[in-house]
Amino acid sequence: MTQRPAARPTTVNRGPAAAPRRDVAPRHEAVTRDLAPAIRAPESTGGAPDVKQVFDRHIGSADPRQRRIAARAFDACVPAFLPGQGESPSPEPLIHGLPLSDHRGEREVAYRELYARCASFLRESREWLMGLQGQLRVDPDSQEPGLRAQDQLIAGRYDQVDAVVSQVLAGDDPAGVASLAGLAARLALLRSAETPDPDRVQRARAVDAALTWVACDLGLDCGANSIGALQLCAVQGMCDGDLLSRLMDQAIADGLDYAEVKAQRARLLALVRSGRPAGAADLLPSTSR
């Protein structure tokens, strides 16, 4: 097998400091009922009971999208469960470090479930896992597109940012769409450096929150037992509802307007479904509607 590199796990960028809360958060049941029918359903790591099987199926592909699937499978397990030198892999060190309150029981269950899905990976030696981790980190094709776009933005290569956004919004990679979260806030902050505009920054944060919702619409596994939801529970104590519900509850707690997030989700989903070429400017247009 030719081992090709992989990307970092999808993370949620909450953007700049929260503005005053302007809306009341709906309970998570209201959010989950408002999902559009999935319009893409590629294989993902989200609900896989054995993530190494997903890795093995995709790591040797010449298609970067397939290698990113493999990368996400690997990153669901390493470095989280990478054992120390001379130690056996186990979820116990992470569980022992949990606080006594803050959903401790649910978080322990989430860690054990994640560990069970990673068990096949963890039968490999520590040296093999570390070597593969190093390989995956240097493969640009396996890097999450959102991270590539942010790197290009920091470097001032705006045409490359447009190219990445266009490819992601036109392609069959819902997790790649979720990885764009954070890019709109960076764009808004760059613009605000010249002309301060708090409303634009707040709108950008709503766009970033909406991107994960759009990814769920496109077929990302956002169930309560998906790897993303389990990670939110285990690591951050966000254990109520499915993945989207947890993120939306947190977004509103951070000061976002739910109605604005919902409007941005509808706008972005319509853009994806239109099939027209899109770029960074489509993530954060000059007006919110």
C-alpha positions in Angstrom: 0.0 0.0 0.0 1.3 3.4 -0.9 0.8 5.6 2.2 -0.4 9.1 1.3 -0.8 11.9 3.7 -3.8 13.2 5.6 -5.5 16.2 7.0 -6.3 17.5 10.4 -9.7 16.9 11.8 -12.5 19.4 11.1 -12.6 22.0 13.7 -15.1 24.6 14.5 -13.7 28.1 14.5 -15.9 30.3 16.7 -14.3 33.5 15.3 -13.8 36.8 17.1 -15.2 37.6 20.6 -19.0 37.2 20.9 -21.2 40.2 20.4 -24.2 40.7 22.7 -26.8 38.0 22.3 -29.6 39.0 20.0 -31.9 36.0 19.8 -33.2 33.2 21.9 -31.7 29.7 21.1 -34.2 27.2 19.9 -33.9 23.8 21.6 -32.0 21.2 19.6 -35.1 19.4 18.5 -36.2 22.4 16.5 -32.8 22.5 14.7 -32.7 18.8 13.8 -36.2 19.0 12.2 -35.0 21.8 9.9 -32.4 19.8 8.0 -32.8 19.8 4.2 -32.8 16.4 2.5 -29.1 15.4 1.8 -28.1 16.2 -1.8 -24.8 14.4 -1.6 -24.0 11.2 0.3 -20.3 10.3 -0.2 -18.6 7.9 2.3 -17.5 9.5 5.4 -15.7 8.6 8.7 -18.6 9.9 10.8 -20.6 6.7 11.6 -17.9 4.1 10.8 -17.6 1.5 13.5 -14.0 0.7 12.4 -12.3 3.8 11.1 -9.2 1.9 10.0 -11.3 0.1 7.4 -12.2 3.6 6.0 -8.6 4.6 6.0 -7.5 1.4 4.2 -10.1 1.8 1.5 -9.0 5.3 0.6 -5.4 6.0 1.5 -4.0 4.6 -1.7 -6.3 6.6 -4.0 -5.0 9.2 -6.5 -8.1 11.3 -5.8 -7.3 13.9 -3.1 -10.9 13.8 -1.9 -10.5 10.1 -1.1 -7.2 10.6 0.7 -8.8 13.3 2.8 -11.4 10.7 3.9 -8.5 8.5 4.9 -6.8 11.4 6.7 -9.9 12.2 8.7 -10.2 8.6 9.8 -6.6 8.6 11.0 -7.0 12.0 12.7 -10.0 10.7 14.6 -7.7 8.4 16.5 -4.2 9.9 16.5 -2.9 11.7 18.4 -5.9 11.4 20.8 -5.2 7.8 21.7 -1.5 7.5 20.8 0.1 5.7 23.7 3.2 7.0 25.4 6.5 5.3 24.9 6.3 1.8 26.4 2.6 2.1 27.2 -0.4 0.2 25.8 -3.1 2.2 24.1 -6.0 3.0 26.3 -8.8 5.6 26.8 -8.2 5.6 30.6 -5.7 8.5 30.8 -8.2 10.8 29.0 -11.1 9.5 31.1 -9.2 10.0 34.3 -8.5 13.6 33.4 -12.2 14.5 33.1 -13.8 16.8 35.7 -16.2 15.2 38.1 -19.0 17.4 36.9 -19.9 18.7 33.4 -21.4 15.6 31.8 -18.6 13.4 33.1 -20.6 10.2 32.6 -21.5 11.0 29.0 -18.0 12.1 28.3 -16.6 8.8 29.5 -19.0 6.9 27.3 -18.0 9.1 24.3 -14.3 8.4 24.9 -14.9 4.7 25.1 -17.0 4.7 22.0 -14.3 6.6 20.1 -11.6 4.3 21.4 -13.6 1.2 20.2 -13.8 2.7 16.7 -10.1 3.3 16.7 -9.1 -0.1 18.1 -7.9 -1.5 14.8 -5.5 1.5 14.3 -4.2 1.2 17.8 -3.1 -2.4 17.3 -0.3 -1.0 15.2 2.9 0.0 16.9 3.5 3.5 18.2 6.4 4.0 15.8 4.2 3.1 12.8 1.5 5.5 13.9 3.9 8.3 14.4 5.6 7.7 11.1 2.2 7.7 9.3 1.2 10.9 11.1 4.4 12.6 9.8 3.6 11.4 6.3 0.1 12.6 6.4 1.0 16.0 7.6 3.2 16.8 4.6 0.8 15.7 1.9 -0.8 19.0 0.6 -3.6 17.1 -1.2 -4.7 15.5 2.0 -4.9 18.8 4.0 -8.4 20.1 4.8 -9.4 22.7 2.1 -10.4 25.2 4.8 -6.9 25.1 6.3 -5.4 25.5 2.8 -7.7 28.5 2.1 -6.7 30.2 5.4 -3.0 29.6 4.7 -3.4 31.2 1.3 -5.4 34.1 2.8 -2.6 34.8 5.3 -0.1 34.7 2.6 -2.1 37.2 0.5 -2.7 34.7 -2.3 -6.4 35.7 -2.8 -6.7 34.0 -6.2 -5.8 30.7 -4.5 -8.4 31.3 -1.8 -11.0 31.8 -4.5 -9.9 28.6 -6.2 -10.1 26.5 -3.0 -13.6 27.9 -2.1 -14.8 27.3 -5.7 -13.6 23.8 -5.7 -15.1 22.9 -2.3 -18.5 24.4 -3.0 -18.7 22.6 -6.4 -17.3 19.3 -5.2 -18.5 16.2 -3.5 -16.9 16.8 -0.1 -19.3 17.9 2.7 -16.6 17.7 5.3 -14.6 20.0 3.2 -17.4 22.5 3.3 -17.4 22.3 7.1 -13.7 22.9 7.1 -14.3 26.4 5.5 -15.7 27.5 8.9 -13.5 30.3 10.1 -12.6 31.6 6.7 -15.5 34.2 6.6 -14.4 35.7 9.9 -10.8 36.0 8.7 -12.1 37.8 5.6 -14.2 40.1 7.6 -11.3 41.0 10.0 -9.1 41.7 7.0 -11.6 44.1 5.6 -12.3 45.6 9.0 -8.6 46.4 9.4 -9.1 49.2 6.9 -12.8 50.0 7.6 -14.0 48.8 11.0 -17.4 47.1 10.6 -18.6 45.1 13.7 -21.8 44.1 11.8 -19.8 42.5 9.0 -17.7 40.6 11.5 -20.8 39.4 13.3 -22.4 38.4 10.0 -19.2 36.5 9.1 -19.4 34.5 12.3 -22.9 33.6 11.3 -21.6 32.4 7.9 -19.0 30.3 9.6 -21.6 28.7 11.9 -23.9 28.1 8.9 -21.2 26.2 7.0 -21.4 23.2 9.2 -25.2 23.2 8.8 -24.8 23.3 5.0 -22.3 20.4 5.3 -24.9 18.4 7.2 -27.4 19.2 4.4 -24.9 17.9 1.8 -24.5 14.5 3.5 -22.0 14.9 6.3 -22.8 12.5 9.1 -24.1 14.8 11.8 -25.9 12.2 14.0 -25.6 12.1 17.8 -23.3 9.0 17.4 -21.1 10.5 14.7 -17.4 10.9 15.4 -17.8 14.7 15.3 -20.6 14.6 17.9 -18.7 12.1 20.1 -15.6 14.3 20.0 -17.6 17.4 21.0 -19.0 15.5 24.0 -15.7 13.9 25.1 -13.5 16.9 24.7 -15.8 19.8 25.3 -18.7 18.4 27.3 -21.2 19.2 24.6 -23.3 16.1 24.8 -27.0 17.1 24.1 -28.6 16.4 20.7 -26.9 15.7 17.4 -23.8 17.3 16.0 -25.7 20.3 14.5 -27.7 20.9 17.6 -24.6 21.0 19.8 -22.9 23.5 17.5 -26.0 25.7 17.1 -26.6 25.8 20.9 -23.0 26.8 21.4 -23.1 29.4 18.6 -26.1 31.1 20.1 -24.5 30.9 23.6 -21.5 32.7 22.0 -23.8 35.6 21.0 -24.9 34.6 17.4 -28.3 35.4 16.1 -30.0 32.1 15.2 -32.2 33.7 12.6 -29.0 35.1 10.9 -27.3 31.7 11.0 -30.4 30.1 9.5 -30.6 32.8 6.7 -26.9 32.3 5.8 -27.5 28.5 5.7 -30.3 29.0 3.2 -28.3 31.4 1.1 -25.2 29.1 1.0 -27.2 26.0 0.3 -29.0 27.7 -2.6 -25.6 28.8 -3.9 -24.3 25.2 -3.8 -27.4 23.9 -5.5 -27.3 26.5 -8.2 -24.1 25.0 -9.6 -22.7 28.4 -10.5 -19.0 29.1 -9.9 -18.4 30.6 -6.4 -15.5 32.3 -4.7 -14.5 33.8 -1.4 -16.7 36.8 -2.0 -19.8 34.5 -2.0 -19.0 33.4 1.5 -19.2 37.0 2.8 -21.1 39.3 0.4 -21.6 43.0 1.2 -25.1 42.4 2.5 -26.5 39.7 4.7 -29.3 38.6 2.3 
